Amino acid sequence: MRIGIDKDICIGAGQCALTAPDVFTQDDDGYSTLRPGREDGGGSPLVREAARACPVGAITAEETEDAGALPDAR
């Protein structure tokens, strides 16, 4: 999973850190940041919910292509 935080629109509401505290925290200025080693979400099922909880939409969570997955057979 690829997680993005748009620091230009983050208002520091903290909903991400409340929803997925194992992945998100707040920096010294109160803005959202990822915990060290959690750049890929760490498998947390709450990352997408944290993105939805952001009141300004500053967080994106996109699935990355699994290198081990078989291509879609059509």
PQR file with spaces between the fields and no chain letter, atoms N, CA, C, O and H, PARSE charges and radii, in Angstrom:
ATOM       1  N    MET     1       0.851   -1.177    0.000 -0.4000 1.5000
ATOM       2  CA   MET     1       0.000    0.000    0.000 -0.0000 2.0000
ATOM       3  C    MET     1       0.893    1.235    0.000  0.5500 1.7000
ATOM       4  O    MET     1       1.940    1.265    0.647 -0.5500 1.4000
ATOM       5  N    ARG     2       0.469    2.227   -0.720 -0.4000 1.5000
ATOM       6  CA   ARG     2       1.186    3.498   -0.749 -0.0000 2.0000
ATOM       7  C    ARG     2       0.325    4.534   -0.035  0.5500 1.7000
ATOM       8  O    ARG     2      -0.832    4.744   -0.399 -0.5500 1.4000
ATOM       9  H    ARG     2      -0.382    2.203   -1.245  0.4000 1.0000
ATOM      10  N    ILE     3       0.886    5.176    0.973 -0.4000 1.5000
ATOM      11  CA   ILE     3       0.165    6.172    1.761 -0.0000 2.0000
ATOM      12  C    ILE     3       0.754    7.539    1.476  0.5500 1.7000
ATOM      13  O    ILE     3       1.970    7.726    1.511 -0.5500 1.4000
ATOM      14  H    ILE     3       1.826    5.006    1.269  0.4000 1.0000
ATOM      15  N    GLY     4      -0.117    8.490    1.194 -0.4000 1.5000
ATOM      16  CA   GLY     4       0.329    9.854    0.952 -0.0000 2.0000
ATOM      17  C    GLY     4      -0.333   10.805    1.938  0.5500 1.7000
ATOM      18  O    GLY     4      -1.506   10.649    2.280 -0.5500 1.4000
ATOM      19  H    GLY     4      -1.105    8.339    1.165  0.4000 1.0000
ATOM      20  N    ILE     5       0.429   11.785    2.387 -0.4000 1.5000
ATOM      21  CA   ILE     5      -0.104   12.834    3.259 -0.0000 2.0000
ATOM      22  C    ILE     5       0.232   14.163    2.607  0.5500 1.7000
ATOM      23  O    ILE     5       1.405   14.507    2.457 -0.5500 1.4000
ATOM      24  H    ILE     5       1.382   11.912    2.109  0.4000 1.0000
ATOM      25  N    ASP     6      -0.788   14.907    2.220 -0.4000 1.5000
ATOM      26  CA   ASP     6      -0.583   16.218    1.600 -0.0000 2.0000
ATOM      27  C    ASP     6      -0.409   17.236    2.723  0.5500 1.7000
ATOM      28  O    ASP     6      -1.379   17.688    3.331 -0.5500 1.4000
ATOM      29  H    ASP     6      -1.740   14.628    2.342  0.4000 1.0000
ATOM      30  N    LYS     7       0.831   17.578    2.979 -0.4000 1.5000
ATOM      31  CA   LYS     7       1.149   18.494    4.086 -0.0000 2.0000
ATOM      32  C    LYS     7       0.624   19.904    3.840  0.5500 1.7000
ATOM      33  O    LYS     7       0.479   20.688    4.777 -0.5500 1.4000
ATOM      34  H    LYS     7       1.619   17.210    2.486  0.4000 1.0000
ATOM      35  N    ASP     8       0.336   20.227    2.567 -0.4000 1.5000
ATOM      36  CA   ASP     8      -0.175   21.561    2.257 -0.0000 2.0000
ATOM      37  C    ASP     8      -1.628   21.750    2.687  0.5500 1.7000
ATOM      38  O    ASP     8      -2.059   22.877    2.932 -0.5500 1.4000
ATOM      39  H    ASP     8       0.453   19.589    1.806  0.4000 1.0000
ATOM      40  N    ILE     9      -2.387   20.652    2.780 -0.4000 1.5000
ATOM      41  CA   ILE     9      -3.788   20.806    3.183 -0.0000 2.0000
ATOM      42  C    ILE     9      -4.094   20.210    4.558  0.5500 1.7000
ATOM      43  O    ILE     9      -5.189   20.415    5.082 -0.5500 1.4000
ATOM      44  H    ILE     9      -2.037   19.737    2.581  0.4000 1.0000
ATOM      45  N    CYS    10      -3.153   19.481    5.148 -0.4000 1.5000
ATOM      46  CA   CYS    10      -3.356   18.914    6.481 -0.0000 2.0000
ATOM      47  C    CYS    10      -3.578   20.054    7.483  0.5500 1.7000
ATOM      48  O    CYS    10      -2.837   21.038    7.500 -0.5500 1.4000
ATOM      49  H    CYS    10      -2.264   19.315    4.722  0.4000 1.0000
ATOM      50  N    ILE    11      -4.609   19.900    8.312 -0.4000 1.5000
ATOM      51  CA   ILE    11      -4.899   20.925    9.325 -0.0000 2.0000
ATOM      52  C    ILE    11      -4.582   20.438   10.738  0.5500 1.7000
ATOM      53  O    ILE    11      -4.797   21.162   11.711 -0.5500 1.4000
ATOM      54  H    ILE    11      -5.211   19.101    8.299  0.4000 1.0000
ATOM      55  N    GLY    12      -4.073   19.211   10.849 -0.4000 1.5000
ATOM      56  CA   GLY    12      -3.692   18.693   12.157 -0.0000 2.0000
ATOM      57  C    GLY    12      -4.865   18.266   13.018  0.5500 1.7000
ATOM      58  O    GLY    12      -4.777   18.315   14.245 -0.5500 1.4000
ATOM      59  H    GLY    12      -3.898   18.623   10.059  0.4000 1.0000
ATOM      60  N    ALA    13      -5.967   17.846   12.400 -0.4000 1.5000
ATOM      61  CA   ALA    13      -7.138   17.421   13.166 -0.0000 2.0000
ATOM      62  C    ALA    13      -6.853   16.167   13.986  0.5500 1.7000
ATOM      63  O    ALA    13      -7.456   15.971   15.041 -0.5500 1.4000
ATOM      64  H    ALA    13      -6.039   17.806   11.403  0.4000 1.0000
ATOM      65  N    GLY    14      -5.951   15.323   13.518 -0.4000 1.5000
ATOM      66  CA   GLY    14      -5.548   14.147   14.283 -0.0000 2.0000
ATOM      67  C    GLY    14      -6.443   12.937   14.137  0.5500 1.7000
ATOM      68  O    GLY    14      -6.249   11.944   14.839 -0.5500 1.4000
ATOM      69  H    GLY    14      -5.461   15.482   12.661  0.4000 1.0000
ATOM      70  N    GLN    15      -7.417   12.990   13.247 -0.4000 1.5000
ATOM      71  CA   GLN    15      -8.320   11.852   13.071 -0.0000 2.0000
ATOM      72  C    GLN    15      -7.577   10.615   12.583  0.5500 1.7000
ATOM      73  O    GLN    15      -7.945    9.496   12.941 -0.5500 1.4000
ATOM      74  H    GLN    15      -7.575   13.796   12.677  0.4000 1.0000
ATOM      75  N    CYS    16      -6.545   10.796   11.777 -0.4000 1.5000
ATOM      76  CA   CYS    16      -5.763    9.658   11.289 -0.0000 2.0000
ATOM      77  C    CYS    16      -5.058    8.956   12.450  0.5500 1.7000
ATOM      78  O    CYS    16      -5.065    7.728   12.538 -0.5500 1.4000
ATOM      79  H    CYS    16      -6.246   11.705   11.485  0.4000 1.0000
ATOM      80  N    ALA    17      -4.451    9.744   13.335 -0.4000 1.5000
ATOM      81  CA   ALA    17      -3.735    9.172   14.478 -0.0000 2.0000
ATOM      82  C    ALA    17      -4.695    8.516   15.469  0.5500 1.7000
ATOM      83  O    ALA    17      -4.324    7.557   16.146 -0.5500 1.4000
ATOM      84  H    ALA    17      -4.445   10.741   13.263  0.4000 1.0000
ATOM      85  N    LEU    18      -5.908    9.014   15.558 -0.4000 1.5000
ATOM      86  CA   LEU    18      -6.904    8.395   16.426 -0.0000 2.0000
ATOM      87  C    LEU    18      -7.442    7.099   15.823  0.5500 1.7000
ATOM      88  O    LEU    18      -7.737    6.147   16.545 -0.5500 1.4000
ATOM      89  H    LEU    18      -6.210    9.793   15.009  0.4000 1.0000
ATOM      90  N    THR    19      -7.567    7.071   14.496 -0.4000 1.5000
ATOM      91  CA   THR    19      -8.132    5.914   13.812 -0.0000 2.0000
ATOM      92  C    THR    19      -7.118    4.789   13.642  0.5500 1.7000
ATOM      93  O    THR    19      -7.441    3.621   13.861 -0.5500 1.4000
ATOM      94  H    THR    19      -7.328    7.845   13.910  0.4000 1.0000
ATOM      95  N    ALA    20      -5.900    5.135   13.255 -0.4000 1.5000
ATOM      96  CA   ALA    20      -4.857    4.123   13.025 -0.0000 2.0000
ATOM      97  C    ALA    20      -3.567    4.545   13.732  0.5500 1.7000
ATOM      98  O    ALA    20      -2.595    4.909   13.070 -0.5500 1.4000
ATOM      99  H    ALA    20      -5.638    6.083   13.077  0.4000 1.0000
ATOM     100  N    PRO    21      -3.547    4.501   15.056 -0.5600 1.5000
ATOM     101  CA   PRO    21      -2.393    4.994   15.808  0.2800 2.0000
ATOM     102  C    PRO    21      -1.114    4.189   15.597  0.5500 1.7000
ATOM     103  O    PRO    21      -0.025    4.670   15.910 -0.5500 1.4000
ATOM     104  N    ASP    22      -1.232    2.973   15.071 -0.4000 1.5000
ATOM     105  CA   ASP    22      -0.041    2.181   14.796 -0.0000 2.0000
ATOM     106  C    ASP    22       0.658    2.627   13.515  0.5500 1.7000
ATOM     107  O    ASP    22       1.801    2.243   13.270 -0.5500 1.4000
ATOM     108  H    ASP    22      -2.117    2.583   14.816  0.4000 1.0000
ATOM     109  N    VAL    23      -0.023    3.438   12.692 -0.4000 1.5000
ATOM     110  CA   VAL    23       0.533    3.895   11.416 -0.0000 2.0000
ATOM     111  C    VAL    23       0.794    5.399   11.420  0.5500 1.7000
ATOM     112  O    VAL    23       1.834    5.844   10.935 -0.5500 1.4000
ATOM     113  H    VAL    23      -0.952    3.750   12.891  0.4000 1.0000
ATOM     114  N    PHE    24      -0.139    6.191   11.964 -0.4000 1.5000
ATOM     115  CA   PHE    24      -0.045    7.652   11.928 -0.0000 2.0000
ATOM     116  C    PHE    24       0.253    8.233   13.300  0.5500 1.7000
ATOM     117  O    PHE    24      -0.136    7.683   14.330 -0.5500 1.4000
ATOM     118  H    PHE    24      -0.984    5.830   12.358  0.4000 1.0000
ATOM     119  N    THR    25       0.947    9.351   13.284 -0.4000 1.5000
ATOM     120  CA   THR    25       1.172   10.139   14.487 -0.0000 2.0000
ATOM     121  C    THR    25       1.155   11.597   14.055  0.5500 1.7000
ATOM     122  O    THR    25       0.903   11.898   12.889 -0.5500 1.4000
ATOM     123  H    THR    25       1.263    9.798   12.448  0.4000 1.0000
ATOM     124  N    GLN    26       1.420   12.496   14.980 -0.4000 1.5000
ATOM     125  CA   GLN    26       1.498   13.910   14.644 -0.0000 2.0000
ATOM     126  C    GLN    26       2.887   14.422   14.981  0.5500 1.7000
ATOM     127  O    GLN    26       3.482   14.043   15.990 -0.5500 1.4000
ATOM     128  H    GLN    26       1.625   12.251   15.928  0.4000 1.0000
ATOM     129  N    ASP    27       3.394   15.303   14.104 -0.4000 1.5000
ATOM     130  CA   ASP    27       4.733   15.854   14.324 -0.0000 2.0000
ATOM     131  C    ASP    27       4.675   16.943   15.398  0.5500 1.7000
ATOM     132  O    ASP    27       3.626   17.182   15.997 -0.5500 1.4000
ATOM     133  H    ASP    27       2.910   15.611   13.285  0.4000 1.0000
ATOM     134  N    ASP    28       5.800   17.591   15.630 -0.4000 1.5000
ATOM     135  CA   ASP    28       5.886   18.606   16.685 -0.0000 2.0000
ATOM     136  C    ASP    28       4.954   19.791   16.446  0.5500 1.7000
ATOM     137  O    ASP    28       4.577   20.487   17.389 -0.5500 1.4000
ATOM     138  H    ASP    28       6.652   17.397   15.143  0.4000 1.0000
ATOM     139  N    ASP    29       4.584   20.020   15.187 -0.4000 1.5000
ATOM     140  CA   ASP    29       3.676   21.112   14.850 -0.0000 2.0000
ATOM     141  C    ASP    29       2.215   20.673   14.844  0.5500 1.7000
ATOM     142  O    ASP    29       1.322   21.491   14.621 -0.5500 1.4000
ATOM     143  H    ASP    29       4.890   19.454   14.421  0.4000 1.0000
ATOM     144  N    GLY    30       1.965   19.374   15.089 -0.4000 1.5000
ATOM     145  CA   GLY    30       0.609   18.867   15.157 -0.0000 2.0000
ATOM     146  C    GLY    30       0.072   18.303   13.855  0.5500 1.7000
ATOM     147  O    GLY    30      -1.100   17.937   13.777 -0.5500 1.4000
ATOM     148  H    GLY    30       2.690   18.710   15.270  0.4000 1.0000
ATOM     149  N    TYR    31       0.919   18.227   12.825 -0.4000 1.5000
ATOM     150  CA   TYR    31       0.469   17.727   11.533 -0.0000 2.0000
ATOM     151  C    TYR    31       0.732   16.231   11.396  0.5500 1.7000
ATOM     152  O    TYR    31       1.631   15.671   12.023 -0.5500 1.4000
ATOM     153  H    TYR    31       1.872   18.525   12.889  0.4000 1.0000
ATOM     154  N    SER    32      -0.079   15.612   10.559 -0.4000 1.5000
ATOM     155  CA   SER    32       0.000   14.170   10.357 -0.0000 2.0000
ATOM     156  C    SER    32       1.335   13.747    9.755  0.5500 1.7000
ATOM     157  O    SER    32       1.895   14.417    8.888 -0.5500 1.4000
ATOM     158  H    SER    32      -0.809   16.067   10.049  0.4000 1.0000
ATOM     159  N    THR    33       1.819   12.620   10.243 -0.4000 1.5000
ATOM     160  CA   THR    33       3.024   12.004    9.699 -0.0000 2.0000
ATOM     161  C    THR    33       2.930   10.500    9.944  0.5500 1.7000
ATOM     162  O    THR    33       2.188   10.040   10.812 -0.5500 1.4000
ATOM     163  H    THR    33       1.364   12.075   10.947  0.4000 1.0000
ATOM     164  N    LEU    34       3.690    9.756    9.169 -0.4000 1.5000
ATOM     165  CA   LEU    34       3.706    8.300    9.334 -0.0000 2.0000
ATOM     166  C    LEU    34       4.716    7.913   10.400  0.5500 1.7000
ATOM     167  O    LEU    34       5.765    8.542   10.538 -0.5500 1.4000
ATOM     168  H    LEU    34       4.293   10.130    8.464  0.4000 1.0000
ATOM     169  N    ARG    35       4.393    6.889   11.136 -0.4000 1.5000
ATOM     170  CA   ARG    35       5.353    6.368   12.107 -0.0000 2.0000
ATOM     171  C    ARG    35       6.511    5.735   11.347  0.5500 1.7000
ATOM     172  O    ARG    35       6.305    5.181   10.267 -0.5500 1.4000
ATOM     173  H    ARG    35       3.540    6.379   11.024  0.4000 1.0000
ATOM     174  N    PRO    36       7.714    5.806   11.882 -0.5600 1.5000
ATOM     175  CA   PRO    36       8.865    5.187   11.212  0.2800 2.0000
ATOM     176  C    PRO    36       8.607    3.708   10.926  0.5500 1.7000
ATOM     177  O    PRO    36       8.122    2.973   11.785 -0.5500 1.4000
ATOM     178  N    GLY    37       8.936    3.290    9.721 -0.4000 1.5000
ATOM     179  CA   GLY    37       8.765    1.904    9.318 -0.0000 2.0000
ATOM     180  C    GLY    37       7.352    1.553    8.896  0.5500 1.7000
ATOM     181  O    GLY    37       7.068    0.393    8.596 -0.5500 1.4000
ATOM     182  H    GLY    37       9.330    3.888    9.023  0.4000 1.0000
ATOM     183  N    ARG    38       6.459    2.534    8.867 -0.4000 1.5000
ATOM     184  CA   ARG    38       5.060    2.275    8.497 -0.0000 2.0000
ATOM     185  C    ARG    38       4.686    2.932    7.165  0.5500 1.7000
ATOM     186  O    ARG    38       3.509    3.176    6.903 -0.5500 1.4000
ATOM     187  H    ARG    38       6.689    3.476    9.110  0.4000 1.0000
ATOM     188  N    GLU    39       5.671    3.212    6.339 -0.4000 1.5000
ATOM     189  CA   GLU    39       5.424    3.893    5.073 -0.0000 2.0000
ATOM     190  C    GLU    39       4.482    3.120    4.167  0.5500 1.7000
ATOM     191  O    GLU    39       3.838    3.708    3.299 -0.5500 1.4000
ATOM     192  H    GLU    39       6.627    3.014    6.552  0.4000 1.0000
ATOM     193  N    ASP    40       4.392    1.796    4.358 -0.4000 1.5000
ATOM     194  CA   ASP    40       3.485    0.975    3.546 -0.0000 2.0000
ATOM     195  C    ASP    40       2.217    0.601    4.313  0.5500 1.7000
ATOM     196  O    ASP    40       1.433   -0.227    3.849 -0.5500 1.4000
ATOM     197  H    ASP    40       4.916    1.318    5.063  0.4000 1.0000
ATOM     198  N    GLY    41       2.017    1.193    5.458 -0.4000 1.5000
ATOM     199  CA   GLY    41       0.828    0.917    6.257 -0.0000 2.0000
ATOM     200  C    GLY    41       0.968   -0.244    7.202  0.5500 1.7000
ATOM     201  O    GLY    41       0.120   -0.440    8.072 -0.5500 1.4000
ATOM     202  H    GLY    41       2.653    1.866    5.835  0.4000 1.0000
ATOM     203  N    GLY    42       2.024   -1.023    7.052 -0.4000 1.5000
ATOM     204  CA   GLY    42       2.270   -2.134    7.962 -0.0000 2.0000
ATOM     205  C    GLY    42       1.164   -3.177    7.981  0.5500 1.7000
ATOM     206  O    GLY    42       1.029   -3.926    8.949 -0.5500 1.4000
ATOM     207  H    GLY    42       2.714   -0.864    6.346  0.4000 1.0000
ATOM     208  N    GLY    43       0.371   -3.228    6.915 -0.4000 1.5000
ATOM     209  CA   GLY    43      -0.708   -4.203    6.866 -0.0000 2.0000
ATOM     210  C    GLY    43      -1.926   -3.832    7.703  0.5500 1.7000
ATOM     211  O    GLY    43      -2.835   -4.647    7.861 -0.5500 1.4000
ATOM     212  H    GLY    43       0.481   -2.620    6.129  0.4000 1.0000
ATOM     213  N    SER    44      -1.957   -2.631    8.233 -0.4000 1.5000
ATOM     214  CA   SER    44      -3.075   -2.220    9.079 -0.0000 2.0000
ATOM     215  C    SER    44      -4.354   -2.076    8.259  0.5500 1.7000
ATOM     216  O    SER    44      -4.364   -1.381    7.243 -0.5500 1.4000
ATOM     217  H    SER    44      -1.218   -1.970    8.105  0.4000 1.0000
ATOM     218  N    PRO    45      -5.420   -2.721    8.688 -0.5600 1.5000
ATOM     219  CA   PRO    45      -6.692   -2.584    7.981  0.2800 2.0000
ATOM     220  C    PRO    45      -7.356   -1.222    8.223  0.5500 1.7000
ATOM     221  O    PRO    45      -8.362   -0.904    7.589 -0.5500 1.4000
ATOM     222  N    LEU    46      -6.806   -0.429    9.122 -0.4000 1.5000
ATOM     223  CA   LEU    46      -7.406    0.853    9.467 -0.0000 2.0000
ATOM     224  C    LEU    46      -6.900    2.026    8.641  0.5500 1.7000
ATOM     225  O    LEU    46      -7.385    3.146    8.802 -0.5500 1.4000
ATOM     226  H    LEU    46      -5.989   -0.688    9.638  0.4000 1.0000
ATOM     227  N    VAL    47      -5.925    1.788    7.752 -0.4000 1.5000
ATOM     228  CA   VAL    47      -5.349    2.890    6.976 -0.0000 2.0000
ATOM     229  C    VAL    47      -6.404    3.541    6.091  0.5500 1.7000
ATOM     230  O    VAL    47      -6.496    4.768    6.050 -0.5500 1.4000
ATOM     231  H    VAL    47      -5.530    0.878    7.621  0.4000 1.0000
ATOM     232  N    ARG    48      -7.188    2.760    5.396 -0.4000 1.5000
ATOM     233  CA   ARG    48      -8.238    3.323    4.528 -0.0000 2.0000
ATOM     234  C    ARG    48      -9.288    4.082    5.348  0.5500 1.7000
ATOM     235  O    ARG    48      -9.784    5.124    4.920 -0.5500 1.4000
ATOM     236  H    ARG    48      -7.113    1.764    5.430  0.4000 1.0000
ATOM     237  N    GLU    49      -9.612    3.562    6.500 -0.4000 1.5000
ATOM     238  CA   GLU    49     -10.570    4.260    7.366 -0.0000 2.0000
ATOM     239  C    GLU    49      -9.984    5.586    7.840  0.5500 1.7000
ATOM     240  O    GLU    49     -10.705    6.579    7.939 -0.5500 1.4000
ATOM     241  H    GLU    49      -9.209    2.715    6.848  0.4000 1.0000
ATOM     242  N    ALA    50      -8.691    5.614    8.132 -0.4000 1.5000
ATOM     243  CA   ALA    50      -8.033    6.858    8.537 -0.0000 2.0000
ATOM     244  C    ALA    50      -8.077    7.874    7.408  0.5500 1.7000
ATOM     245  O    ALA    50      -8.286    9.062    7.657 -0.5500 1.4000
ATOM     246  H    ALA    50      -8.106    4.807    8.051  0.4000 1.0000
ATOM     247  N    ALA    51      -7.885    7.430    6.173 -0.4000 1.5000
ATOM     248  CA   ALA    51      -7.965    8.331    5.020 -0.0000 2.0000
ATOM     249  C    ALA    51      -9.375    8.903    4.888  0.5500 1.7000
ATOM     250  O    ALA    51      -9.540   10.090    4.607 -0.5500 1.4000
ATOM     251  H    ALA    51      -7.715    6.465    5.971  0.4000 1.0000
ATOM     252  N    ARG    52     -10.384    8.068    5.089 -0.4000 1.5000
ATOM     253  CA   ARG    52     -11.775    8.543    5.023 -0.0000 2.0000
ATOM     254  C    ARG    52     -12.103    9.487    6.174  0.5500 1.7000
ATOM     255  O    ARG    52     -12.927   10.389    6.020 -0.5500 1.4000
ATOM     256  H    ARG    52     -10.249    7.104    5.317  0.4000 1.0000
ATOM     257  N    ALA    53     -11.472    9.288    7.315 -0.4000 1.5000
ATOM     258  CA   ALA    53     -11.761   10.114    8.492 -0.0000 2.0000
ATOM     259  C    ALA    53     -11.145   11.504    8.410  0.5500 1.7000
ATOM     260  O    ALA    53     -11.552   12.401    9.149 -0.5500 1.4000
ATOM     261  H    ALA    53     -10.803    8.555    7.440  0.4000 1.0000
ATOM     262  N    CYS    54     -10.183   11.696    7.535 -0.4000 1.5000
ATOM     263  CA   CYS    54      -9.524   13.005    7.429 -0.0000 2.0000
ATOM     264  C    CYS    54     -10.533   14.041    6.931  0.5500 1.7000
ATOM     265  O    CYS    54     -11.083   13.890    5.840 -0.5500 1.4000
ATOM     266  H    CYS    54      -9.852   10.967    6.935  0.4000 1.0000
ATOM     267  N    PRO    55     -10.782   15.092    7.719 -0.5600 1.5000
ATOM     268  CA   PRO    55     -11.812   16.066    7.352  0.2800 2.0000
ATOM     269  C    PRO    55     -11.479   16.903    6.118  0.5500 1.7000
ATOM     270  O    PRO    55     -12.375   17.498    5.519 -0.5500 1.4000
ATOM     271  N    VAL    56     -10.209   16.957    5.730 -0.4000 1.5000
ATOM     272  CA   VAL    56      -9.827   17.759    4.561 -0.0000 2.0000
ATOM     273  C    VAL    56      -9.289   16.893    3.415  0.5500 1.7000
ATOM     274  O    VAL    56      -8.860   17.424    2.391 -0.5500 1.4000
ATOM     275  H    VAL    56      -9.480   16.474    6.217  0.4000 1.0000
ATOM     276  N    GLY    57      -9.307   15.581    3.580 -0.4000 1.5000
ATOM     277  CA   GLY    57      -8.855   14.686    2.517 -0.0000 2.0000
ATOM     278  C    GLY    57      -7.359   14.742    2.249  0.5500 1.7000
ATOM     279  O    GLY    57      -6.922   14.575    1.110 -0.5500 1.4000
ATOM     280  H    GLY    57      -9.655   15.150    4.412  0.4000 1.0000
ATOM     281  N    ALA    58      -6.582   14.973    3.287 -0.4000 1.5000
ATOM     282  CA   ALA    58      -5.134   15.096    3.119 -0.0000 2.0000
ATOM     283  C    ALA    58      -4.431   13.748    2.985  0.5500 1.7000
ATOM     284  O    ALA    58      -3.257   13.702    2.619 -0.5500 1.4000
ATOM     285  H    ALA    58      -6.938   15.109    4.211  0.4000 1.0000
ATOM     286  N    ILE    59      -5.128   12.656    3.274 -0.4000 1.5000
ATOM     287  CA   ILE    59      -4.499   11.334    3.257 -0.0000 2.0000
ATOM     288  C    ILE    59      -5.046   10.509    2.102  0.5500 1.7000
ATOM     289  O    ILE    59      -6.254   10.447    1.874 -0.5500 1.4000
ATOM     290  H    ILE    59      -6.081   12.694    3.572  0.4000 1.0000
ATOM     291  N    THR    60      -4.129    9.879    1.383 -0.4000 1.5000
ATOM     292  CA   THR    60      -4.517    8.937    0.337 -0.0000 2.0000
ATOM     293  C    THR    60      -3.902    7.588    0.665  0.5500 1.7000
ATOM     294  O    THR    60      -2.809    7.503    1.225 -0.5500 1.4000
ATOM     295  H    THR    60      -3.148    9.929    1.569  0.4000 1.0000
ATOM     296  N    ALA    61      -4.619    6.547    0.308 -0.4000 1.5000
ATOM     297  CA   ALA    61      -4.132    5.177    0.511 -0.0000 2.0000
ATOM     298  C    ALA    61      -4.441    4.403   -0.762  0.5500 1.7000
ATOM     299  O    ALA    61      -5.603    4.163   -1.089 -0.5500 1.4000
ATOM     300  H    ALA    61      -5.507    6.616   -0.147  0.4000 1.0000
ATOM     301  N    GLU    62      -3.389    4.016   -1.474 -0.4000 1.5000
ATOM     302  CA   GLU    62      -3.550    3.308   -2.733 -0.0000 2.0000
ATOM     303  C    GLU    62      -2.895    1.947   -2.637  0.5500 1.7000
ATOM     304  O    GLU    62      -1.794    1.810   -2.105 -0.5500 1.4000
ATOM     305  H    GLU    62      -2.445    4.210   -1.208  0.4000 1.0000
ATOM     306  N    GLU    63      -3.574    0.954   -3.148 -0.4000 1.5000
ATOM     307  CA   GLU    63      -2.989   -0.379   -3.206 -0.0000 2.0000
ATOM     308  C    GLU    63      -1.860   -0.366   -4.233  0.5500 1.7000
ATOM     309  O    GLU    63      -1.987    0.234   -5.300 -0.5500 1.4000
ATOM     310  H    GLU    63      -4.469    1.065   -3.580  0.4000 1.0000
ATOM     311  N    THR    64      -0.778   -1.019   -3.906 -0.4000 1.5000
ATOM     312  CA   THR    64       0.306   -1.174   -4.866 -0.0000 2.0000
ATOM     313  C    THR    64       0.198   -2.554   -5.470  0.5500 1.7000
ATOM     314  O    THR    64      -0.311   -3.484   -4.844 -0.5500 1.4000
ATOM     315  H    THR    64      -0.675   -1.506   -3.039  0.4000 1.0000
ATOM     316  N    GLU    65       0.675   -2.679   -6.679 -0.4000 1.5000
ATOM     317  CA   GLU    65       0.593   -3.958   -7.363 -0.0000 2.0000
ATOM     318  C    GLU    65       1.469   -4.978   -6.662  0.5500 1.7000
ATOM     319  O    GLU    65       2.645   -4.727   -6.397 -0.5500 1.4000
ATOM     320  H    GLU    65       1.088   -1.924   -7.188  0.4000 1.0000
ATOM     321  N    ASP    66       0.895   -6.113   -6.368 -0.4000 1.5000
ATOM     322  CA   ASP    66       1.615   -7.191   -5.703 -0.0000 2.0000
ATOM     323  C    ASP    66       2.498   -7.895   -6.718  0.5500 1.7000
ATOM     324  O    ASP    66       1.993   -8.463   -7.687 -0.5500 1.4000
ATOM     325  H    ASP    66      -0.060   -6.317   -6.583  0.4000 1.0000
ATOM     326  N    ALA    67       3.790   -7.868   -6.516 -0.4000 1.5000
ATOM     327  CA   ALA    67       4.726   -8.463   -7.453 -0.0000 2.0000
ATOM     328  C    ALA    67       4.531   -9.964   -7.597  0.5500 1.7000
ATOM     329  O    ALA    67       4.892  -10.540   -8.623 -0.5500 1.4000
ATOM     330  H    ALA    67       4.200   -7.407   -5.729  0.4000 1.0000
ATOM     331  N    GLY    68       3.962  -10.607   -6.578 -0.4000 1.5000
ATOM     332  CA   GLY    68       3.780  -12.040   -6.630 -0.0000 2.0000
ATOM     333  C    GLY    68       2.446  -12.474   -7.211  0.5500 1.7000
ATOM     334  O    GLY    68       2.191  -13.666   -7.377 -0.5500 1.4000
ATOM     335  H    GLY    68       3.669  -10.140   -5.744  0.4000 1.0000
ATOM     336  N    ALA    69       1.600  -11.505   -7.519 -0.4000 1.5000
ATOM     337  CA   ALA    69       0.280  -11.843   -8.029 -0.0000 2.0000
ATOM     338  C    ALA    69       0.346  -12.247   -9.489  0.5500 1.7000
ATOM     339  O    ALA    69       1.175  -11.753  -10.254 -0.5500 1.4000
ATOM     340  H    ALA    69       1.807  -10.537   -7.385  0.4000 1.0000
ATOM     341  N    LEU    70      -0.530  -13.143   -9.854 -0.4000 1.5000
ATOM     342  CA   LEU    70      -0.621  -13.557  -11.242 -0.0000 2.0000
ATOM     343  C    LEU    70      -1.396  -12.514  -12.027  0.5500 1.7000
ATOM     344  O    LEU    70      -2.315  -11.899  -11.487 -0.5500 1.4000
ATOM     345  H    LEU    70      -1.203  -13.545   -9.232  0.4000 1.0000
ATOM     346  N    PRO    71      -1.045  -12.300  -13.290 -0.5600 1.5000
ATOM     347  CA   PRO    71      -1.783  -11.320  -14.084  0.2800 2.0000
ATOM     348  C    PRO    71      -3.229  -11.795  -14.284  0.5500 1.7000
ATOM     349  O    PRO    71      -3.519  -12.991  -14.278 -0.5500 1.4000
ATOM     350  N    ASP    72      -4.109  -10.831  -14.457 -0.4000 1.5000
ATOM     351  CA   ASP    72      -5.515  -11.116  -14.646 -0.0000 2.0000
ATOM     352  C    ASP    72      -5.716  -11.863  -15.965  0.5500 1.7000
ATOM     353  O    ASP    72      -5.407  -11.329  -17.030 -0.5500 1.4000
ATOM     354  H    ASP    72      -3.874   -9.859  -14.462  0.4000 1.0000
ATOM     355  N    ALA    73      -6.219  -13.067  -15.904 -0.4000 1.5000
ATOM     356  CA   ALA    73      -6.446  -13.862  -17.117 -0.0000 2.0000
ATOM     357  C    ALA    73      -7.840  -13.556  -17.642  0.5500 1.7000
ATOM     358  O    ALA    73      -8.831  -13.710  -16.929 -0.5500 1.4000
ATOM     359  H    ALA    73      -6.470  -13.501  -15.038  0.4000 1.0000
ATOM     360  N    ARG    74      -7.905  -13.127  -18.875 -0.4000 1.5000
ATOM     361  CA   ARG    74      -9.194  -12.797  -19.491 -0.0000 2.0000
ATOM     362  C    ARG    74      -9.398  -13.598  -20.737  0.5500 1.7000
ATOM     363  O    ARG    74     -10.428  -13.460  -21.398 -0.5500 1.4000
ATOM     364  H    ARG    74      -7.100  -13.002  -19.454  0.4000 1.0000
